[in-house]
Amino acid sequence: MQTTIRALTTTSLAAAILLPAVPALAQDEEASAESDNNQIIVTARKVEESIQDVPGAITAFSSQDLEDRSVTELEDIALLTPGLVFEDFSNGGFGSPTIRGATQFNVAALEQNVAVFIDGINIPRNYAFDVGATDFSRIEVVKGPQSALYGANAFSGAINYVTSERNLSELQISGKAEVSENGGFDLFGRISAPLVEDILALRLAIGHSEFDGDFTNSHPSAAAAPNPGTDEDLGGYDKFSLTVGASFKPVDALQIDFDYYRFETDSESRAQFRLARGTDTNCSPATVFFAPVNQLFCGEIPSTPVPGASGTEGLVVDPRSFGLEQTSELYRVGVDLQISDQLSLSYLYGNYSGDVFSAGSSDRDSIVGTSLFGSTGNVFTFLPSGGFDYDTHELRLEYQADNGIYLLLGGYYQDGIDNSEVAFGFVPLGGLDPITSLIGVGLGGADIAGTVSTTVTEKTSIFARAEVPLLDDRLTLNGEVRYTDEDITLTDSALPTPFTRPDSYFTARASIDYKITDDNLIYASAARGFKSGGINTSTFAGLTADERFFGPETNWTYEIGLKNTFLDGAATLNVAAFYIDWSALQLPVSPVGAAANATSITENLGAASSKGIEIEGVWEFIEGFAINAGVAYIDASYDEGTISNRLLSAGSFTALPFENPVLCDDMVCNANGDVGGNDLQRTSDWQWNIGLSGEVPVNDNFDVFGRVDVAGQSEQFVSEINAATIEARALVNARLGIRGDRWSVSVWAKNLFDKEYVSNAFFIANSFQLDYVPTLGNQRRIGAAVSFNF
């Protein structure tokens, strides 16, 4: 332990000189009003406290950060947060935040590794995760397991969206308008008005965002795309957001908040293409149908599409396909009662509901289509599709003693229903009729096969937190614990009876921190992460009893860190080292004896570990000028003996009794599916960012400001095979403008040098197919913005 502390201290001092870094501490006026010693206030432990006082790694962005850094989506947050990766894949429906290498293996799963919240209410489905960045006073990324305070979905961390301040005394009006290349147009407005000063206030925020897309669709029918569909440009979208709220404070000790949020997304297919076994693959040779083929792709996934059978250059996307039609709504009620100077009671209710439909082309070349069962047509996959409706209740009693002891006791109840429609369709070749529905409805001759499943989840939890200061408040002991009882019931359209899976479990977190000085904190923590088990559904009805259920996956995460403030608050430096011991991985597998169109199921197989270090800080080296930076090194790998079932099943498709090609050849990868020692897929060993900002007064009326941010990451492996890679990349964003006390005008650029890169890639491996589906990152985008605030 002493050696580790010395190493962290040395790293901290060296980084203070060479790498002054943390985006978390840039302030806007509102955040500064709620800050201590120019440090942003966060609610990572469900109470307001300075980010520098929390014994854990947190990155937070104020509203001014979000604007100055051109943050518009969760991917932008990930670029600026060491240890966080966010992938949105080809249609925007599989948003998958990864913290510290704890990869989400099944991106379509009901439970995720990272919990996402809006004002304390959990967003239950990943296709509803990315809610933009408008009307938020702060976005927090809390790293490490938070299952004790946040629940099971916070397996490796949590992301908190905190909306704008609820002000009972002042009229506040703000707005922003932006235009950008390729039809980009954003408009946002917010008003908060006290109807009865200090007693009753109303607020309203409306946002609209549209974009035509930045890649050309080379499909010959793209200009005639139906609605919904994808036209000549790929990646376009229309988004809408609405927030309506009221705050009522009849007496000083009681405040009640009512909120309604609505988010709508209508998006086209993104820039994507396919690499197929035998056609585009280049390694692990085998013989299929008497012909030699290459089973896998080895090396760097290309950022330029490989022409398909039609020979058409460029990206070729069926115009009937589209990304998402998604709507979600949140009703929230918060009650805060100050019983005495030391005792408070709070209640939080939320109802979050949503629905989604998508239709993605699955052809290697949609112009020539796919031959199946003696006919030729276009293949579509409908996923994600369905909806959810969750009610949550949380009650907290908090006690703050005069001697500094803090106690929290809480209860939580969740009752939710999730409908998932998994289907694929074989539709007429080259048609242009819109695809607006699926199972049970004909699509102009379409042959739709699939299943509908309904999952009902009921969770009841009690949780507690205790904090005890010692040694004149220099030493603090903190403990968190949670007990959860849950019941999961699955009804599957392919099965005559429902299945139920009950479970109960404890999660805990303990930390100790010591203030070396008032500005230097050292801490250590241990936390148990827990992700619920579940019930498998599949288009294949013949699951065995063992295949029908899967258990929870868990991790123990150990962390030690330093938090430092220097130069009277002008500089901060935070360092954290961690080790994650991860057990009973929930991995996708193919059911035994499954048909070609069967979806994957989940089983608990093997283990993994992740270890690394994160450094971030900020330094205002001259008044008005600051440099910030962050870096993370993560070594995440499978434990020895972990077997990938899908590597075995992907090679087992047998067209003839004597043909059984093995996917792996014991050279590129192990034929027995052993991936022990391989790196976890879709995570980079290195992440880094550095930014420079400055503001210079021109006269008494306005200042000139600007900033440049550079964010990079090392290569990633596409799958557990560790053969195909996504190239390393570094992206540059910039903004330059003028602003007065209540307004600003600026020009900005994202991906300033127009870097061409693969953002991420699906690896689809089952008994019927083996495909890679790369999604290309956004091209350079230049725009201008006008904002006001008074």
NUDREN-534191 format. One record per residue (C-alpha): x, y, z. Coordinates in steps of 0.1 Angstrom, whole numbers, padded with zeros to 4 digits, always signed. Layout:
<atoms>
XYZ;...
</atoms>
This chain:
<atoms>
+0000+0000+0000;+0028+0025+0009;+0045+0017-0024;+0013+0025-0042;+0008+0057-0023;+0043+0068-0031;+0038+0060-0068;+0006+0079-0069;+0021+0109-0051;+0051+0109-0075;+0027+0107-0105;+0006+0135-0091;+0035+0158-0086;+0050+0150-0120;+0016+0155-0137;+0012+0188-0119;+0042+0201-0138;+0037+0184-0171;+0000+0176-0174;-0023+0200-0156;-0057+0187-0166;-0097+0182-0155;-0126+0194-0176;-0147+0190-0145;-0138+0223-0130;-0146+0249-0157;-0174+0270-0144;-0204+0289-0156;-0221+0316-0135;-0247+0293-0122;-0222+0265-0112;-0199+0291-0096;-0228+0303-0074;-0231+0268-0061;-0193+0261-0058;-0167+0260-0031;-0133+0274-0038;-0140+0275-0075;-0148+0238-0076;-0179+0224-0092;-0206+0210-0069;-0217+0174-0078;-0244+0151-0064;-0226+0118-0071;-0234+0106-0036;-0270+0120-0037;-0259+0151-0017;-0243+0183-0029;-0206+0184-0023;-0174+0197-0039;-0160+0173-0065;-0127+0175-0048;-0142+0162-0015;-0156+0130-0030;-0134+0099-0025;-0138+0087-0060;-0131+0095-0096;-0157+0119-0111;-0156+0140-0143;-0182+0167-0146;-0191+0193-0172;-0209+0226-0165;-0233+0241-0189;-0206+0265-0201;-0183+0235-0207;-0210+0219-0228;-0214+0250-0250;-0177+0259-0253;-0167+0224-0262;-0195+0219-0287;-0209+0190-0268;-0241+0178-0284;-0242+0141-0276;-0229+0115-0252;-0201+0106-0276;-0187+0140-0271;-0187+0136-0234;-0168+0103-0238;-0141+0119-0259;-0134+0143-0230;-0136+0118-0202;-0106+0095-0195;-0119+0060-0188;-0152+0064-0207;-0160+0051-0241;-0194+0055-0258;-0204+0036-0289;-0237+0042-0308;-0232+0018-0337;-0250+0018-0370;-0285+0030-0362;-0281+0049-0329;-0302+0023-0310;-0274+0005-0291;-0258+0033-0271;-0232+0015-0250;-0212+0035-0224;-0181+0016-0212;-0162+0027-0181;-0127+0014-0174;-0129-0013-0199;-0160-0030-0185;-0174-0037-0220;-0211-0043-0225;-0210-0077-0243;-0246-0077-0255;-0255-0042-0265;-0292-0051-0269;-0295-0064-0234;-0321-0051-0210;-0295-0045-0182;-0265-0023-0190;-0231-0019-0173;-0235+0018-0168;-0266+0034-0153;-0278+0067-0168;-0300+0091-0149;-0320+0124-0156;-0324+0143-0124;-0322+0111-0104;-0345+0090-0125;-0330+0060-0143;-0333+0057-0180;-0341+0020-0184;-0332+0014-0221;-0300+0022-0239;-0318+0034-0271;-0331+0063-0249;-0297+0071-0233;-0284+0099-0256;-0307+0129-0247;-0285+0156-0261;-0268+0183-0240;-0293+0212-0239;-0310+0225-0208;-0284+0207-0186;-0266+0226-0159;-0242+0197-0154;-0234+0162-0167;-0215+0139-0142;-0196+0107-0150;-0191+0087-0118;-0166+0060-0123;-0164+0027-0105;-0193+0005-0092;-0222+0026-0077;-0246-0003-0071;-0249+0005-0034;-0265+0039-0039;-0277+0037-0075;-0288+0001-0079;-0277-0029-0100;-0274-0011-0134;-0245+0010-0120;-0223-0021-0124;-0192+0000-0135;-0204+0035-0129;-0231+0061-0136;-0238+0091-0158;-0260+0118-0143;-0278+0145-0164;-0287+0174-0141;-0312+0199-0156;-0311+0236-0151;-0316+0253-0118;-0351+0256-0104;-0353+0293-0095;-0382+0306-0074;-0372+0343-0073;-0358+0354-0106;-0371+0356-0142;-0346+0337-0164;-0347+0336-0202;-0320+0319-0224;-0318+0307-0259;-0295+0295-0286;-0295+0292-0324;-0270+0274-0345;-0265+0267-0382;-0240+0243-0397;-0230+0225-0428;-0252+0199-0445;-0284+0213-0433;-0276+0215-0396;-0300+0237-0376;-0304+0239-0339;-0328+0261-0319;-0332+0261-0281;-0351+0283-0257;-0357+0283-0220;-0378+0305-0196;-0382+0302-0159;-0406+0326-0143;-0417+0331-0107;-0455+0334-0105;-0454+0341-0067;-0419+0351-0057;-0401+0326-0036;-0433+0304-0036;-0443+0293-0071;-0424+0292-0104;-0429+0277-0138;-0403+0268-0164;-0404+0257-0200;-0376+0246-0223;-0379+0236-0260;-0352+0223-0283;-0351+0213-0320;-0322+0199-0339;-0319+0188-0375;-0292+0176-0398;-0293+0163-0434;-0263+0140-0431;-0227+0141-0441;-0220+0110-0462;-0233+0102-0497;-0256+0072-0502;-0247+0056-0535;-0278+0035-0538;-0295+0044-0572;-0329+0048-0556;-0317+0070-0527;-0333+0101-0541;-0368+0084-0540;-0364+0073-0504;-0397+0068-0486;-0406+0083-0452;-0393+0069-0429;-0362+0060-0448;-0327+0072-0458;-0321+0095-0487;-0290+0106-0506;-0273+0116-0474;-0265+0093-0446;-0267+0101-0409;-0294+0128-0410;-0318+0133-0381;-0346+0154-0366;-0347+0157-0328;-0370+0174-0304;-0369+0179-0267;-0394+0195-0243;-0392+0202-0206;-0421+0216-0185;-0417+0221-0148;-0431+0238-0117;-0417+0244-0083;-0438+0251-0052;-0424+0262-0019;-0454+0269+0005;-0431+0272+0035;-0393+0275+0039;-0389+0239+0050;-0408+0223+0020;-0403+0223-0017;-0422+0203-0043;-0409+0200-0079;-0430+0187-0109;-0413+0180-0142;-0422+0166-0176;-0396+0157-0202;-0402+0145-0238;-0375+0134-0262;-0381+0125-0299;-0356+0112-0324;-0362+0104-0361;-0329+0094-0377;-0316+0079-0409;-0292+0050-0412;-0257+0061-0404;-0227+0057-0427;-0221+0019-0426;-0212-0011-0447;-0206-0048-0443;-0177-0072-0446;-0188-0107-0451;-0172-0141-0446;-0157-0156-0477;-0161-0124-0497;-0142-0097-0477;-0124-0117-0450;-0087-0123-0453;-0076-0149-0427;-0084-0182-0409;-0090-0203-0441;-0116-0231-0442;-0136-0251-0467;-0173-0244-0470;-0194-0260-0498;-0163-0276-0512;-0147-0241-0517;-0119-0225-0497;-0129-0193-0479;-0114-0170-0454;-0134-0170-0422;-0122-0138-0404;-0109-0104-0411;-0075-0096-0397;-0059-0062-0394;-0074-0027-0395;-0110-0024-0405;-0110-0001-0436;-0127+0033-0435;-0134+0030-0472;-0163+0006-0482;-0154-0024-0502;-0177-0026-0533;-0203-0055-0532;-0215-0077-0560;-0231-0048-0579;-0196-0031-0581;-0211+0002-0569;-0185+0024-0552;-0191+0040-0519;-0217+0035-0492;-0248+0016-0505;-0277+0017-0481;-0313+0005-0489;-0334+0037-0489;-0362+0019-0470;-0338+0015-0440;-0337+0040-0412;-0320+0043-0378;-0346+0051-0351;-0381+0064-0346;-0379+0069-0309;-0400+0088-0283;-0396+0088-0246;-0414+0107-0218;-0406+0112-0182;-0428+0124-0154;-0410+0134-0122;-0421+0146-0088;-0396+0156-0061;-0404+0165-0025;-0378+0179-0001;-0387+0185+0035;-0363+0200+0060;-0376+0185+0093;-0350+0203+0114;-0315+0217+0110;-0301+0182+0111;-0329+0160+0097;-0343+0160+0062;-0367+0138+0042;-0369+0135+0004;-0392+0116-0019;-0386+0111-0057;-0412+0096-0081;-0406+0089-0117;-0425+0074-0146;-0403+0068-0177;-0419+0054-0208;-0408+0051-0244;-0412+0033-0277;-0388+0026-0306;-0388+0011-0340;-0359+0006-0364;-0354-0011-0398;-0318-0018-0408;-0307-0033-0441;-0287-0065-0435;-0276-0072-0471;-0240-0072-0481;-0251-0053-0512;-0287-0040-0512;-0287-0034-0549;-0284-0072-0557;-0300-0083-0525;-0297-0117-0508;-0307-0151-0520;-0326-0171-0494;-0347-0203-0497;-0347-0202-0534;-0356-0165-0539;-0339-0131-0539;-0349-0101-0519;-0336-0076-0494;-0331-0087-0458;-0339-0063-0429;-0333-0065-0392;-0358-0049-0368;-0339-0042-0337;-0343-0023-0314;-0380-0023-0315;-0406-0022-0287;-0411+0000-0257;-0409+0003-0219;-0429+0018-0190;-0413+0021-0156;-0425+0035-0123;-0399+0043-0096;-0402+0055-0060;-0373+0065-0038;-0376+0078-0002;-0345+0091+0017;-0340+0102+0053;-0308+0121+0060;-0292+0131+0092;-0263+0156+0096;-0249+0158+0131;-0231+0188+0145;-0200+0167+0149;-0199+0159+0112;-0215+0124+0113;-0237+0119+0083;-0263+0091+0080;-0287+0082+0051;-0314+0056+0051;-0334+0050+0020;-0359+0028+0002;-0365+0022-0035;-0392+0005-0054;-0393-0001-0092;-0421-0017-0112;-0415-0018-0150;-0425-0035-0182;-0404-0038-0213;-0416-0050-0247;-0390-0062-0271;-0397-0072-0307;-0369-0091-0324;-0375-0098-0361;-0359-0101-0395;-0377-0095-0428;-0372-0107-0463;-0388-0080-0484;-0391-0075-0522;-0359-0066-0540;-0355-0029-0547;-0389-0019-0534;-0397+0016-0521;-0427+0010-0499;-0420+0024-0464;-0414-0001-0437;-0434+0011-0408;-0444-0021-0389;-0433-0057-0385;-0445-0088-0369;-0480-0099-0379;-0484-0072-0406;-0476-0078-0443;-0451-0055-0459;-0463-0057-0495;-0452-0093-0498;-0427-0092-0470;-0420-0124-0451;-0415-0114-0415;-0403-0138-0388;-0397-0129-0352;-0407-0130-0316;-0423-0106-0291;-0413-0108-0255;-0425-0089-0224;-0403-0086-0193;-0419-0074-0161;-0394-0063-0134;-0402-0056-0098;-0374-0045-0075;-0375-0035-0038;-0344-0021-0022;-0333-0006+0011;-0300+0012+0012;-0279+0032+0037;-0248+0053+0039;-0228+0064+0069;-0199+0089+0070;-0178+0094+0101;-0152+0121+0104;-0122+0116+0127;-0090+0133+0137;-0104+0168+0136;-0122+0160+0103;-0090+0150+0085;-0098+0113+0083;-0132+0102+0070;-0147+0067+0070;-0176+0061+0046;-0197+0030+0041;-0226+0022+0017;-0248-0009+0016;-0279-0020-0004;-0301-0050-0002;-0323-0057-0032;-0351-0082-0038;-0362-0086-0074;-0386-0107-0095;-0383-0109-0133;-0411-0124-0153;-0407-0131-0191;-0436-0138-0215;-0425-0149-0249;-0447-0152-0279;-0429-0184-0289;-0438-0201-0256;-0470-0211-0240;-0462-0201-0204;-0442-0173-0188;-0410-0178-0168;-0401-0161-0135;-0367-0155-0120;-0365-0143-0083;-0333-0131-0068;-0319-0111-0039;-0285-0097-0032;-0263-0073-0013;-0240-0046-0028;-0216-0025-0008;-0190+0002-0010;-0165+0014+0016;-0140+0042+0014;-0115+0060+0036;-0100+0094+0029;-0075+0116+0046;-0069+0153+0041;-0031+0157+0040;-0039+0194+0038;-0071+0213+0032;-0063+0211-0005;-0049+0176-0008;-0069+0145-0003;-0059+0108-0005;-0085+0080-0006;-0089+0043-0010;-0122+0024-0018;-0136-0010-0024;-0169-0016-0041;-0190-0045-0053;-0207-0041-0087;-0237-0062-0095;-0257-0066-0127;-0289-0086-0125;-0294-0120-0141;-0323-0126-0164;-0344-0148-0187;-0335-0155-0223;-0359-0151-0251;-0352-0163-0287;-0367-0167-0321;-0357-0203-0314;-0382-0219-0291;-0363-0250-0281;-0341-0236-0253;-0331-0260-0226;-0338-0253-0190;-0301-0243-0185;-0303-0220-0214;-0335-0202-0204;-0320-0185-0174;-0287-0167-0167;-0273-0154-0135;-0259-0121-0123;-0224-0109-0131;-0204-0092-0104;-0172-0073-0099;-0150-0061-0070;-0133-0028-0078;-0104-0015-0057;-0093+0022-0062;-0068+0045-0046;-0064+0081-0056;-0053+0116-0049;-0073+0149-0053;-0053+0181-0052;-0059+0218-0055;-0030+0241-0060;-0022+0279-0064;-0053+0291-0044;-0076+0271-0066;-0060+0280-0099;-0050+0244-0106;-0063+0210-0098;-0049+0176-0103;-0067+0143-0097;-0051+0108-0100;-0068+0074-0096;-0055+0039-0099;-0080+0009-0100;-0082-0028-0103;-0115-0046-0114;-0120-0083-0106;-0149-0093-0128;-0168-0127-0125;-0195-0147-0143;-0195-0126-0175;-0228-0124-0193;-0217-0134-0228;-0238-0138-0260;-0240-0174-0271;-0259-0193-0298;-0285-0218-0285;-0277-0255-0290;-0295-0268-0321;-0307-0233-0330;-0321-0225-0364;-0303-0201-0387;-0325-0171-0377;-0322-0176-0340;-0311-0147-0319;-0282-0151-0295;-0289-0158-0258;-0269-0149-0227;-0249-0173-0205;-0225-0168-0177;-0191-0178-0190;-0156-0170-0177;-0141-0140-0160;-0121-0108-0168;-0100-0082-0151;-0092-0045-0157;-0065-0023-0142;-0053+0011-0150;-0047+0047-0140;-0065+0080-0148;-0051+0115-0145;-0070+0147-0151;-0067+0184-0141;-0068+0220-0150;-0045+0250-0146;-0053+0286-0151;-0018+0297-0158;-0027+0333-0167;-0059+0351-0158;-0084+0342-0185;-0062+0314-0200;-0063+0277-0189;-0050+0244-0200;-0068+0212-0192;-0059+0176-0200;-0067+0140-0191;-0052+0106-0198;-0062+0071-0190;-0044+0038-0194;-0065+0007-0192;-0054-0029-0194;-0086-0051-0197;-0084-0087-0206;-0102-0121-0203;-0090-0144-0176;-0073-0177-0186;-0098-0204-0195;-0126-0182-0207;-0144-0197-0237;-0163-0178-0263;-0193-0200-0273;-0201-0179-0304;-0167-0187-0319;-0176-0223-0318;-0212-0219-0330;-0202-0195-0358;-0182-0222-0375;-0208-0250-0370;-0232-0242-0399;-0235-0275-0418;-0250-0273-0452;-0240-0309-0459;-0236-0337-0433;-0198-0339-0438;-0191-0301-0438;-0184-0285-0404;-0159-0257-0410;-0142-0245-0378;-0141-0207-0375;-0107-0205-0359;-0077-0223-0372;-0055-0224-0341;-0033-0197-0356;-0054-0166-0358;-0075-0178-0328;-0081-0210-0308;-0103-0235-0324;-0117-0245-0290;-0130-0209-0285;-0105-0201-0257;-0100-0163-0255;-0081-0163-0222;-0055-0135-0221;-0071-0116-0250;-0080-0080-0246;-0116-0071-0241;-0132-0059-0272;-0143-0023-0279;-0120-0006-0254;-0088+0013-0259;-0056+0009-0239;-0050+0047-0240;-0074+0076-0240;-0063+0112-0238;-0075+0148-0242;-0060+0182-0240;-0076+0216-0243;-0065+0252-0243;-0090+0281-0236;-0086+0318-0234;-0107+0350-0229;-0094+0385-0235;-0114+0417-0227;-0117+0440-0258;-0136+0468-0240;-0162+0471-0212;-0188+0455-0234;-0174+0423-0247;-0146+0398-0246;-0130+0376-0273;-0128+0339-0264;-0117+0307-0279;-0107+0272-0272;-0092+0241-0289;-0098+0205-0278;-0079+0175-0290;-0091+0140-0280;-0076+0107-0289;-0077+0070-0283;-0055+0040-0292;-0068+0012-0314;-0095-0012-0303;-0102-0048-0310;-0135-0055-0327;-0141-0088-0310;-0128-0112-0284;-0107-0129-0312;-0083-0099-0312;-0078-0101-0350;-0097-0071-0365;-0089-0037-0351;-0104-0002-0352;-0076+0023-0359;-0064+0048-0334;-0077+0083-0338;-0073+0119-0327;-0100+0145-0333;-0098+0183-0330;-0127+0206-0321;-0124+0244-0319;-0146+0274-0311;-0139+0312-0315;-0162+0340-0306;-0171+0372-0287;-0194+0375-0257;-0208+0401-0234;-0225+0397-0201;-0256+0382-0215;-0249+0371-0251;-0223+0354-0273;-0216+0349-0310;-0192+0321-0321;-0181+0299-0349;-0171+0263-0343;-0157+0232-0359;-0159+0196-0350;-0134+0171-0364;-0116+0202-0377;-0091+0183-0399;-0117+0160-0414;-0103+0128-0400;-0117+0097-0418;-0121+0069-0393;-0142+0039-0383;-0161+0048-0351;-0170+0013-0341;-0180-0021-0357;-0204-0048-0349;-0190-0084-0351;-0219-0107-0359;-0211-0144-0354;-0236-0172-0353;-0243-0205-0370;-0258-0187-0401;-0235-0157-0408;-0203-0139-0399;-0203-0102-0407;-0184-0071-0396;-0205-0039-0397;-0183-0008-0394;-0198+0026-0388;-0179+0056-0400;-0173+0086-0377;-0187+0120-0385;-0170+0142-0411;-0158+0177-0404;-0187+0200-0395;-0184+0238-0393;-0211+0260-0378;-0220+0293-0361;-0240+0300-0330;-0257+0328-0312;-0268+0326-0276;-0283+0349-0250;-0290+0346-0212;-0308+0371-0190;
</atoms>
